[in-house]
């Protein structure tokens, strides 16, 4: 992470979802992510943002969500920083996709849409959800 990250700090308010998604989408454009990867990242980021509001902040609009993005050769990396209680991502069991229930699919979707998904506690409190999507460089051959 040599370059400073692109950073957005916004209130924990569901009305800010479109702002968070627009920030993530703009970062994906800067990283030249192809369309299907871009859509996967934006969808996963929307789930991450919504989960922070619903679960970590429990409808506390005064709590801030910070999104950071690093663009690496071959990958784009996002960190979602919250102010919630410690969360163990590994404690969320895999979901049977055929299971009928309302809600509870956010972590399942993020795991399937992203190439890496981890969560760890922040030293000052809260959590950091780390999401990585690989962006393989397409080799262009000279056909002439």
Secondary structure as UniProt FT lines:
FT   STRAND          6..11
FT   HELIX           14..16
FT   HELIX           17..30
FT   TURN            31..32
FT   HELIX           35..51
FT   HELIX           52..56
FT   TURN            58..59
FT   TURN            61..62
FT   STRAND          64..72
FT   TURN            73..74
FT   STRAND          75..81
FT   HELIX           89..91
FT   TURN            97..98
FT   HELIX           106..113
FT   STRAND          116..121
FT   TURN            123..124
FT   STRAND          127..134
//
